[in-house]
Amino acid sequence: MRSIKKTTSNIIKIYYLLFLIMTIFLLIFFKQDNDITILRKNYTKVVSKTNQTISSLYKIRDSYSDNIYENEFYKEIKNNSKNIISDIRNYDFIKFEGVSVEKTLKFTEKEISDISEVITELGNNIKIISSFINNKIENTFNFQKYFFILFFIFSFALLIIVNIIKNFNYNFYETISENLQKTEKLMNFENTDFNENVKWVEEKKYLDIFNNLKKDLMFSNKYLDLGIYGSLEKLLPEIQKTIQISMPADRIGVAFLDSFGNVIAETTYSKSKKVFLGIGFSQKIDETSLGKIVDSESSYRIINDLEYHLRSTKSKSTALIVKEGFKSNLTLPIYLGNECVGFLFISSFEKNSYTEKHGIIGKKIMNLIKQNLYNHYIVQQLVASISGGLVKLVEGRDNETGNHIRRVSVYSKIIAEELSENNKKINPKFIRELYWFAPLHDIGKVGIADAILLKPGRLTSEEFEIMKNHVNIGAGIIEEINKSLKNIKDYHLLDIAKDVILGHHEKYDGTGYPYGLSKEEIPLAGRIVAVADVFDALCSKRPYKEPFTFEESVEIIEKSSGKHFDPVVAGAFLNNIDKIKEIYTEYKD
């Protein structure tokens, strides 16, 4: 592929060379023309004097006398002879063979007989000089003829060269103009293709620049186009799909900083068979190496050997992702303004997976998605706040204690985590929201009259039927909140809460309420909270009964498996009985 710059430079050199040759030709032309003019002038002068001399010699010869020295012709000849010799020498005729200027005319009586010889010699000189002049004129004419031919050729060549340069510039800048128009379309995120049919190195360079710009803009557009997915769990896989085009991304995790300096794992998307660093994992930033990133205001950090890093730092979080099988990591702080609010972690199963180039790409990615990440985080915190506020409302209206609500929430989380081992539908979002919303299972009791809700004894059949309405009342409250958020794409924020409320009084055999659902017809969240709620109710004192022991309550759950409770859910509860007892003991009334 040729270079316009180099080709144009060569053409311009040729142009200057031709121009120089033409200039030399012109100088030679004018010099020769001037030489011919001078020669003609001098020739005329010499010939005139020579003819005068010859004429005088003829007169002397024809009128010879003893008084020759007094003869006027003799004096004229002497004078002309000197002038002729001087002129011939001055005008360089001496160079031409056959021209004699050495003889002087010192006529004596003895030399008079030589006059004819002198006349002949002078006549020969005139012929020689005349022949030289004629040859000179003929050569000059031939030179001029060829000069004009060459001048025309060179002029035509120069015209072609100028036209080529003009076309170079026109076509080149036309290409730039066309690509700039296409770039404007790209800036508006309209996909367009650049002309790949290039002939010149400079065109290729500009094409590479435009294509790189296209890649950058399309790259940015992919991240800017990441929509609202309702949760970080849905957003993160979309980010991972896009990131892995540019770099290895076997695991992506997001953690946020709280006001106490804790780094809290929020969401993770991982290709690992088992996730050990899950949601909720918390560690003081001072206990990690992340603080150095914040202090140095770095835009990224690369660790290409996590095992070695673990040996030097003893970090708990590093130990967990190493346990998951990851060997290198790219950390990107999430800055909003000058404040670091969290971190995005990109990990690979292979060592030495990341380079400085990946760090720069990661920085660009972070600048594009940080607001999206943080917005999702804020929404999740909003949901948690809504849940917390509603829980306070329940605590203020019911005989249930705050510890009951807390225990049911943690029991439900333990069961869900156990079930997630074999049920991929139970993702971190489900577990987190179940933990938030399990306390809302009886929120509908706010619509039950105090006479029934706060009755110290067992309810009558009529009162119990009224009490059952708390399920539909609670579901109605949640539905109204969801409707108010219907204009926000994919934000069904309280769906799990609704499933908990409607499902926690249904029974696996279909004898529960409010709809008499059975088996998988009952929402999974409702089936889980049913086990947690009934178990805690069995262990707790009520106005109408004394508490069962922990062991008695566990036995009742076991016997009710397959009837009241989903056997798989009950099995998950029983498989974690040690954790259940630990919570029961810690938050016992």
C-alpha positions as CSV (number, residue, x, y, z in Angstrom):
1,M,0.0,0.0,0.0
2,R,1.4,3.4,-1.1
3,S,1.7,6.5,1.0
4,I,0.1,9.7,-0.1
5,K,2.7,11.7,1.9
6,K,5.6,9.8,0.4
7,T,4.2,9.7,-3.1
8,T,3.3,13.4,-3.0
9,S,6.8,14.1,-1.7
10,N,8.3,12.2,-4.6
11,I,6.1,13.9,-7.1
12,I,7.0,17.3,-5.7
13,K,10.7,16.4,-6.0
14,I,10.1,15.4,-9.6
15,Y,8.2,18.6,-10.1
16,Y,11.1,20.7,-8.7
17,L,13.6,18.7,-10.8
18,L,11.7,19.3,-14.0
19,F,11.3,22.9,-13.1
20,L,15.1,23.1,-12.5
21,I,15.9,21.4,-15.8
22,M,13.5,23.8,-17.6
23,T,15.1,26.8,-15.9
24,I,18.6,25.5,-17.0
25,F,17.3,25.1,-20.5
26,L,15.9,28.6,-20.5
27,L,19.2,30.0,-19.3
28,I,21.1,28.1,-22.0
29,F,18.6,29.2,-24.5
30,F,18.9,32.8,-23.6
31,K,22.7,32.6,-23.4
32,Q,23.0,31.0,-26.8
33,D,20.6,33.5,-28.3
34,N,22.6,36.3,-26.7
35,D,25.9,34.7,-28.0
36,I,24.6,34.5,-31.5
37,T,23.6,38.2,-31.4
38,I,27.0,39.2,-30.2
39,L,28.7,37.0,-32.8
40,R,26.7,38.5,-35.6
41,K,27.5,42.0,-34.4
42,N,31.2,41.2,-34.1
43,Y,31.2,39.2,-37.4
44,T,29.8,42.2,-39.2
45,K,32.4,44.4,-37.6
46,V,35.3,42.1,-38.5
47,V,34.1,41.4,-42.0
48,S,33.6,45.1,-42.6
49,K,37.1,46.0,-41.6
50,T,38.6,43.0,-43.4
51,N,36.8,44.0,-46.6
52,Q,38.1,47.5,-46.2
53,T,41.6,46.1,-45.8
54,I,41.3,43.8,-48.8
55,S,39.9,46.7,-50.9
56,S,42.9,48.9,-49.9
57,L,45.3,46.1,-50.6
58,Y,43.8,45.8,-54.1
59,K,44.3,49.5,-54.6
60,I,47.9,49.3,-53.4
61,R,48.7,46.4,-55.6
62,D,47.1,48.0,-58.6
63,S,48.8,51.5,-58.0
64,Y,52.1,50.4,-56.6
65,S,54.7,53.3,-56.3
66,D,57.9,54.1,-54.6
67,N,56.1,56.3,-52.1
68,I,54.2,53.5,-50.6
69,Y,54.8,54.5,-47.1
70,E,53.2,57.9,-47.9
71,N,50.3,56.2,-49.5
72,E,47.0,56.8,-47.7
73,F,45.9,53.3,-48.5
74,Y,49.0,51.9,-46.7
75,K,48.1,53.9,-43.6
76,E,44.5,52.7,-43.7
77,I,45.7,49.1,-44.1
78,K,48.1,49.4,-41.2
79,N,45.3,50.8,-39.1
80,N,42.7,48.2,-40.2
81,S,45.2,45.4,-39.8
82,K,45.8,46.2,-36.2
83,N,42.0,46.5,-35.6
84,I,41.2,43.2,-37.3
85,I,43.8,41.4,-35.3
86,S,42.5,43.0,-32.1
87,D,38.8,42.3,-33.0
88,I,39.5,38.6,-33.9
89,R,41.3,38.1,-30.6
90,N,38.7,40.0,-28.6
91,Y,35.8,38.0,-30.1
92,D,37.5,34.6,-29.6
93,F,37.7,33.8,-33.3
94,I,41.3,32.8,-32.6
95,K,39.8,29.5,-31.3
96,F,38.8,28.4,-34.7
97,E,41.3,26.5,-36.8
98,G,42.2,28.2,-40.0
99,V,41.9,31.8,-38.8
100,S,45.3,33.6,-38.9
101,V,45.9,36.8,-37.0
102,E,49.7,36.6,-36.5
103,K,50.8,38.5,-39.7
104,T,51.2,42.2,-39.6
105,L,51.2,44.4,-42.7
106,K,54.6,46.0,-42.7
107,F,54.8,46.6,-46.5
108,T,58.2,47.1,-48.1
109,E,59.1,47.0,-51.7
110,K,60.0,43.4,-51.3
111,E,56.7,42.6,-49.6
112,I,54.5,44.2,-52.2
113,S,54.6,41.0,-54.2
114,D,53.0,39.3,-51.2
115,I,49.8,41.5,-51.3
116,S,47.9,38.9,-53.2
117,E,48.8,36.3,-50.7
118,V,47.6,38.5,-47.8
119,I,44.4,39.3,-49.7
120,T,43.9,35.5,-50.1
121,E,44.6,34.9,-46.4
122,L,42.2,37.6,-45.3
123,G,39.5,36.2,-47.7
124,N,40.0,32.7,-46.2
125,N,39.6,34.1,-42.7
126,I,36.4,35.7,-43.7
127,K,35.1,32.4,-45.1
128,I,36.1,30.5,-42.0
129,I,34.5,33.0,-39.7
130,S,31.4,33.1,-41.9
131,S,31.2,29.3,-41.8
132,F,31.5,29.3,-38.0
133,I,28.7,31.9,-37.6
134,N,26.4,29.9,-39.9
135,N,27.1,26.6,-38.1
136,K,26.5,28.4,-34.8
137,I,23.2,29.8,-36.0
138,E,22.1,26.4,-37.4
139,N,23.0,24.7,-34.1
140,T,21.2,27.3,-32.1
141,F,18.1,26.9,-34.3
142,N,18.2,23.1,-33.8
143,F,18.6,23.6,-30.0
144,Q,15.7,26.0,-29.9
145,K,13.6,23.5,-31.9
146,Y,14.3,20.7,-29.5
147,F,14.1,23.0,-26.5
148,F,10.5,23.9,-27.4
149,I,9.6,20.3,-27.8
150,L,11.1,19.4,-24.4
151,F,9.6,22.5,-22.9
152,F,6.1,21.4,-24.1
153,I,6.7,17.9,-22.7
154,F,7.9,19.1,-19.4
155,S,5.0,21.6,-19.1
156,F,2.5,18.9,-19.9
157,A,4.2,16.6,-17.3
158,L,4.0,19.4,-14.7
159,L,0.4,19.9,-15.5
160,I,-0.3,16.2,-15.0
161,I,1.7,16.2,-11.7
162,V,-0.3,19.2,-10.4
163,N,-3.5,17.5,-11.4
164,I,-2.5,14.3,-9.6
165,I,-1.7,16.2,-6.5
166,K,-5.0,17.9,-6.7
167,N,-6.8,14.6,-7.1
168,F,-4.8,13.2,-4.2
169,N,-5.9,16.0,-1.9
170,Y,-9.5,16.0,-3.2
171,N,-10.0,12.3,-2.9
172,F,-8.3,12.1,0.4
173,Y,-10.2,15.0,2.0
174,E,-13.4,13.8,0.4
175,T,-12.8,10.5,2.2
176,I,-12.2,12.3,5.5
177,S,-15.4,14.4,5.0
178,E,-17.5,11.3,4.3
179,N,-16.1,9.5,7.3
180,L,-16.7,12.6,9.5
181,Q,-20.3,12.6,8.5
182,K,-20.5,8.9,9.4
183,T,-18.8,9.7,12.7
184,E,-21.5,12.2,13.4
185,K,-24.0,9.3,13.0
186,L,-21.9,7.2,15.3
187,M,-22.0,10.0,17.9
188,N,-25.8,9.7,17.8
189,F,-25.3,5.9,18.2
190,E,-26.4,5.1,14.7
191,N,-24.5,2.1,13.4
192,T,-22.6,2.8,10.2
193,D,-19.8,1.3,8.2
194,F,-16.7,3.1,7.0
195,N,-15.3,2.6,3.4
196,E,-12.8,-0.2,3.6
197,N,-11.6,0.2,0.0
198,V,-8.5,2.3,0.7
199,K,-5.4,2.7,-1.5
200,W,-3.2,4.9,0.6
201,V,-1.4,4.5,3.9
202,E,-2.9,7.8,5.2
203,E,-6.4,6.6,4.3
204,K,-5.7,3.4,6.2
205,K,-4.5,5.4,9.3
206,Y,-7.6,7.6,9.2
207,L,-9.8,4.5,8.7
208,D,-8.2,2.9,11.7
209,I,-8.9,6.0,13.8
210,F,-12.5,6.1,12.7
211,N,-12.9,2.3,13.3
212,N,-11.4,2.7,16.7
213,L,-13.8,5.5,17.4
214,K,-16.6,3.4,16.2
215,K,-15.5,0.6,18.5
216,D,-15.3,3.0,21.5
217,L,-18.7,4.5,20.8
218,M,-20.4,1.1,20.2
219,F,-18.5,-0.2,23.3
220,S,-19.9,2.8,25.4
221,N,-23.3,2.3,23.9
222,K,-23.5,-1.3,25.1
223,Y,-23.0,-0.2,28.7
224,L,-25.2,3.0,28.3
225,D,-27.9,0.8,26.9
226,L,-27.9,-1.5,30.0
227,G,-31.4,-0.9,31.2
228,I,-33.2,-1.2,34.5
229,Y,-33.5,-4.8,35.5
230,G,-35.2,-4.5,38.8
231,S,-32.2,-5.8,40.8
232,L,-28.5,-6.1,40.8
233,E,-28.9,-9.9,40.4
234,K,-30.5,-9.3,37.0
235,L,-28.2,-6.5,36.0
236,L,-24.9,-8.2,36.8
237,P,-25.2,-11.1,34.3
238,E,-25.9,-8.5,31.6
239,I,-22.8,-6.6,32.6
240,Q,-20.8,-9.8,32.6
241,K,-21.9,-10.7,29.1
242,T,-20.7,-7.3,27.9
243,I,-17.4,-7.3,29.9
244,Q,-16.3,-10.7,28.8
245,I,-16.1,-9.4,25.2
246,S,-13.1,-7.3,26.4
247,M,-11.5,-9.4,29.1
248,P,-11.9,-12.6,31.1
249,A,-14.9,-12.3,33.5
250,D,-15.6,-15.7,35.2
251,R,-16.9,-13.9,38.2
252,I,-18.3,-10.4,38.8
253,G,-19.1,-9.2,42.3
254,V,-20.3,-5.9,43.7
255,A,-19.7,-4.7,47.2
256,F,-20.7,-1.4,48.8
257,L,-19.2,0.6,51.6
258,D,-21.5,1.5,54.6
259,S,-21.1,4.5,56.8
260,F,-19.1,2.5,59.3
261,G,-16.4,1.5,56.9
262,N,-17.6,-2.0,56.2
263,V,-17.3,-3.5,52.7
264,I,-20.5,-5.5,52.3
265,A,-20.8,-8.1,49.5
266,E,-24.0,-7.1,47.7
267,T,-24.3,-9.3,44.6
268,T,-22.2,-11.9,42.8
269,Y,-22.5,-13.5,39.4
270,S,-20.1,-16.5,39.2
271,K,-19.3,-19.4,37.0
272,S,-17.9,-21.2,40.0
273,K,-19.7,-24.4,41.0
274,K,-20.1,-23.1,44.6
275,V,-20.1,-19.5,45.8
276,F,-18.4,-19.0,49.2
277,L,-18.2,-15.2,49.1
278,G,-21.9,-14.6,49.0
279,I,-24.2,-11.7,49.7
280,G,-24.0,-10.2,53.1
281,F,-20.3,-11.0,53.6
282,S,-18.9,-8.1,55.5
283,Q,-15.3,-7.0,56.3
284,K,-13.8,-3.8,57.7
285,I,-12.1,-2.0,54.8
286,D,-9.1,-1.5,57.1
287,E,-8.8,-5.3,57.3
288,T,-8.4,-5.5,53.5
289,S,-6.1,-4.0,50.9
290,L,-9.0,-2.1,49.4
291,G,-8.3,0.9,51.7
292,K,-5.0,1.4,49.8
293,I,-7.0,1.8,46.5
294,V,-9.2,4.4,48.1
295,D,-6.3,6.3,49.7
296,S,-4.3,6.4,46.5
297,E,-7.4,7.3,44.5
298,S,-6.5,4.6,42.0
299,S,-8.9,3.8,39.2
300,Y,-8.2,0.1,39.3
301,R,-6.0,-2.6,40.9
302,I,-4.7,-5.8,39.3
303,I,-3.9,-9.0,41.2
304,N,-2.7,-11.7,38.9
305,D,-1.9,-14.2,41.5
306,L,-4.5,-14.4,44.2
307,E,-2.9,-17.3,46.0
308,Y,0.3,-15.4,46.5
309,H,-1.7,-12.3,47.5
310,L,-3.6,-14.4,50.1
311,R,-0.3,-15.6,51.7
312,S,0.8,-12.0,52.1
313,T,-2.5,-10.4,53.3
314,K,-4.4,-13.3,55.0
315,S,-7.6,-11.5,53.7
316,K,-10.8,-13.4,54.5
317,S,-12.5,-12.3,51.3
318,T,-9.5,-13.3,49.2
319,A,-9.5,-16.7,50.9
320,L,-13.1,-17.2,49.9
321,I,-12.7,-16.4,46.2
322,V,-9.5,-18.5,46.1
323,K,-11.6,-21.3,47.5
324,E,-14.1,-20.8,44.7
325,G,-11.2,-21.4,42.2
326,F,-10.3,-17.9,41.1
327,K,-6.7,-17.0,40.5
328,S,-6.6,-13.4,39.3
329,N,-8.7,-10.3,39.9
330,L,-9.3,-6.8,38.7
331,T,-10.8,-4.4,41.2
332,L,-12.6,-1.2,40.1
333,P,-13.6,1.3,42.8
334,I,-17.0,2.9,42.3
335,Y,-16.6,6.7,42.7
336,L,-19.5,9.0,42.8
337,G,-18.0,12.5,42.7
338,N,-14.9,12.2,45.0
339,E,-16.4,9.6,47.2
340,C,-15.8,5.9,46.9
341,V,-19.2,4.1,47.5
342,G,-18.1,0.5,46.6
343,F,-16.2,-1.8,44.4
344,L,-16.7,-3.9,41.3
345,F,-14.6,-7.1,41.3
346,I,-13.9,-9.0,38.0
347,S,-12.2,-12.4,38.5
348,S,-10.7,-15.1,36.3
349,F,-10.0,-18.8,36.9
350,E,-6.5,-18.3,35.3
351,K,-3.4,-16.5,36.6
352,N,-2.1,-13.5,34.9
353,S,-5.4,-12.8,33.1
354,Y,-5.3,-9.0,33.4
355,T,-3.0,-6.3,31.9
356,E,-2.9,-2.5,32.2
357,K,-4.9,-2.4,29.0
358,H,-7.7,-4.3,30.9
359,G,-7.4,-1.9,33.7
360,I,-8.0,1.1,31.4
361,I,-10.9,-0.7,29.7
362,G,-12.3,-1.5,33.2
363,K,-12.0,2.2,34.2
364,K,-14.0,3.1,31.1
365,I,-16.6,0.5,31.9
366,M,-16.9,1.7,35.5
367,N,-17.4,5.3,34.4
368,L,-20.3,4.1,32.1
369,I,-22.1,1.8,34.6
370,K,-21.4,3.2,38.0
371,Q,-24.5,5.3,38.1
372,N,-26.6,2.3,37.0
373,L,-25.0,0.1,39.7
374,Y,-25.6,2.6,42.3
375,N,-29.2,3.3,41.3
376,H,-29.9,-0.4,41.6
377,Y,-28.3,-0.4,45.0
378,I,-30.3,2.6,46.1
379,V,-33.5,0.8,45.0
380,Q,-32.6,-2.3,47.0
381,Q,-32.0,-0.1,50.0
382,L,-35.3,1.5,49.4
383,V,-37.0,-1.9,49.4
384,A,-35.2,-2.8,52.6
385,S,-36.4,0.5,54.2
386,I,-40.0,-0.2,53.1
387,S,-39.8,-3.6,54.6
388,G,-38.3,-2.3,57.8
389,G,-41.0,0.3,58.1
390,L,-43.8,-2.2,57.6
391,V,-42.2,-4.5,60.1
392,K,-42.3,-1.7,62.7
393,L,-46.0,-1.3,61.9
394,V,-46.6,-5.0,62.5
395,E,-44.7,-5.0,65.8
396,G,-46.9,-2.1,67.0
397,R,-50.2,-3.9,66.3
398,D,-49.6,-7.5,67.2
399,N,-49.0,-9.6,70.3
400,E,-46.0,-11.0,68.5
401,T,-42.6,-9.9,69.8
402,G,-39.8,-8.3,67.8
403,N,-37.7,-11.4,68.4
404,H,-40.4,-13.6,66.8
405,I,-40.2,-11.6,63.6
406,R,-36.4,-11.7,63.7
407,R,-36.3,-15.5,64.2
408,V,-38.8,-16.2,61.4
409,S,-36.7,-14.0,59.1
410,V,-33.4,-15.8,59.9
411,Y,-35.0,-19.3,59.9
412,S,-36.4,-18.6,56.4
413,K,-33.0,-17.4,55.2
414,I,-31.3,-20.6,56.5
415,I,-33.9,-22.8,54.7
416,A,-33.6,-20.9,51.5
417,E,-29.8,-21.1,51.4
418,E,-30.1,-24.9,51.9
419,L,-32.6,-25.2,49.1
420,S,-30.4,-23.1,46.8
421,E,-27.9,-25.9,46.6
422,N,-30.2,-27.9,44.4
423,N,-32.6,-25.2,43.1
424,K,-31.1,-22.7,40.8
425,K,-34.2,-20.5,40.9
426,I,-33.3,-19.6,44.4
427,N,-30.8,-16.9,43.7
428,P,-29.2,-14.3,46.0
429,K,-32.0,-11.9,45.2
430,F,-34.7,-14.4,46.3
431,I,-32.8,-15.1,49.5
432,R,-32.2,-11.5,50.3
433,E,-35.9,-10.4,49.7
434,L,-37.2,-13.5,51.6
435,Y,-35.1,-12.3,54.5
436,W,-36.5,-8.8,54.2
437,F,-40.1,-9.8,53.7
438,A,-40.6,-12.8,55.9
439,P,-41.4,-10.5,58.8
440,L,-44.3,-9.1,56.8
441,H,-46.2,-12.4,56.8
442,D,-48.8,-11.1,59.2
443,I,-48.9,-7.4,58.1
444,G,-52.6,-7.7,57.3
445,K,-53.3,-8.0,61.0
446,V,-53.2,-4.2,61.1
447,G,-56.7,-4.4,59.6
448,I,-58.1,-6.7,62.2
449,A,-60.1,-5.2,65.1
450,D,-58.2,-5.0,68.4
451,A,-60.9,-7.0,70.2
452,I,-59.9,-10.0,68.1
453,L,-56.3,-9.3,67.5
454,L,-55.4,-8.6,71.1
455,K,-57.8,-11.2,72.7
456,P,-56.0,-12.9,75.6
457,G,-57.7,-16.3,74.9
458,R,-58.4,-18.7,72.1
459,L,-60.6,-17.3,69.3
460,T,-64.0,-18.5,68.5
461,S,-64.8,-20.0,65.1
462,E,-66.4,-16.7,64.0
463,E,-63.4,-14.7,65.3
464,F,-61.0,-17.0,63.6
465,E,-62.8,-16.5,60.2
466,I,-62.4,-12.8,60.7
467,M,-58.7,-13.3,61.6
468,K,-58.2,-15.2,58.4
469,N,-58.9,-12.0,56.5
470,H,-55.5,-10.7,57.5
471,V,-54.0,-12.6,54.6
472,N,-56.0,-10.8,52.0
473,I,-55.7,-7.5,53.8
474,G,-51.9,-7.9,53.8
475,A,-51.8,-8.9,50.1
476,G,-53.9,-5.9,49.3
477,I,-51.5,-3.5,51.1
478,I,-48.5,-5.0,49.1
479,E,-50.5,-4.9,45.8
480,E,-51.2,-1.2,46.3
481,I,-47.5,-0.4,46.9
482,N,-46.6,-2.4,43.7
483,K,-49.1,-0.6,41.6
484,S,-47.7,2.7,42.7
485,L,-44.4,1.6,41.2
486,K,-45.8,0.1,38.0
487,N,-44.3,2.9,35.8
488,I,-40.8,1.8,36.7
489,K,-39.6,-0.9,34.4
490,D,-39.3,-4.4,35.9
491,Y,-39.7,-3.1,39.4
492,H,-42.0,-5.6,41.0
493,L,-40.4,-4.8,44.3
494,L,-42.7,-6.6,46.7
495,D,-43.6,-9.8,44.7
496,I,-41.8,-12.0,47.2
497,A,-43.6,-10.2,50.1
498,K,-47.0,-10.9,48.4
499,D,-46.0,-14.6,48.0
500,V,-45.0,-14.8,51.7
501,I,-48.3,-13.3,52.8
502,L,-50.6,-15.3,50.6
503,G,-48.7,-18.6,51.0
504,H,-47.7,-18.9,54.6
505,H,-51.1,-20.2,55.8
506,E,-51.6,-22.6,52.9
507,K,-50.9,-26.3,53.6
508,Y,-49.1,-28.8,51.4
509,D,-52.1,-31.1,51.4
510,G,-54.5,-28.4,50.3
511,T,-56.3,-27.9,53.6
512,G,-54.9,-24.4,54.4
513,Y,-56.3,-20.9,53.6
514,P,-57.1,-18.5,52.0
515,Y,-57.3,-20.4,48.7
516,G,-56.7,-24.0,49.6
517,L,-53.7,-24.3,47.4
518,S,-51.6,-27.5,47.5
519,K,-48.0,-28.6,46.8
520,E,-46.2,-26.4,44.1
521,E,-49.4,-24.3,43.7
522,I,-48.3,-22.6,46.9
523,P,-45.5,-20.0,46.2
524,L,-42.1,-21.3,47.3
525,A,-41.6,-18.2,49.6
526,G,-44.9,-19.1,51.3
527,R,-43.9,-22.7,51.8
528,I,-40.6,-21.7,53.4
529,V,-42.1,-19.1,55.8
530,A,-44.8,-21.5,56.7
531,V,-42.2,-23.9,58.3
532,A,-40.3,-21.0,59.9
533,D,-43.5,-19.4,61.3
534,V,-45.2,-22.5,62.7
535,F,-41.9,-23.7,64.3
536,D,-41.4,-20.4,66.0
537,A,-45.1,-20.3,67.1
538,L,-44.7,-23.8,68.6
539,C,-41.6,-22.7,70.6
540,S,-43.3,-19.5,71.8
541,K,-45.8,-18.8,74.5
542,R,-49.3,-17.6,73.4
543,P,-52.3,-16.4,75.4
544,Y,-54.0,-19.7,74.6
545,K,-51.0,-22.1,75.2
546,E,-47.6,-22.7,76.8
547,P,-44.5,-23.1,74.6
548,F,-43.3,-26.5,73.4
549,T,-39.7,-27.3,73.9
550,F,-37.3,-27.0,71.0
551,E,-37.1,-30.7,70.6
552,E,-40.9,-31.1,70.7
553,S,-41.3,-28.4,68.1
554,V,-38.8,-30.0,65.8
555,E,-40.6,-33.4,66.1
556,I,-43.9,-31.7,65.2
557,I,-42.4,-30.2,62.1
558,E,-40.9,-33.6,61.1
559,K,-44.3,-35.4,61.6
560,S,-46.1,-32.7,59.6
561,S,-43.8,-33.0,56.6
562,G,-45.8,-33.9,53.5
563,K,-49.1,-32.8,55.1
564,H,-48.8,-29.3,56.4
565,F,-45.4,-28.7,55.0
566,D,-43.6,-29.2,51.8
567,P,-41.3,-32.2,52.5
568,V,-38.4,-30.7,50.7
569,V,-38.7,-27.5,52.6
570,A,-39.1,-29.3,55.9
571,G,-36.0,-31.4,55.0
572,A,-34.0,-28.3,54.5
573,F,-35.1,-27.1,57.9
574,L,-34.2,-30.3,59.6
575,N,-30.8,-30.5,57.8
576,N,-29.8,-27.2,59.4
577,I,-31.2,-27.8,62.9
578,D,-27.9,-26.8,64.5
579,K,-28.1,-23.4,62.9
580,I,-31.8,-23.1,63.8
581,K,-31.1,-23.9,67.5
582,E,-28.3,-21.3,67.5
583,I,-30.7,-18.6,66.3
584,Y,-33.4,-19.9,68.7
585,T,-31.0,-19.6,71.6
586,E,-29.6,-16.2,70.6
587,Y,-33.0,-14.5,70.1
588,K,-35.0,-16.4,72.7
589,D,-37.8,-14.3,74.4
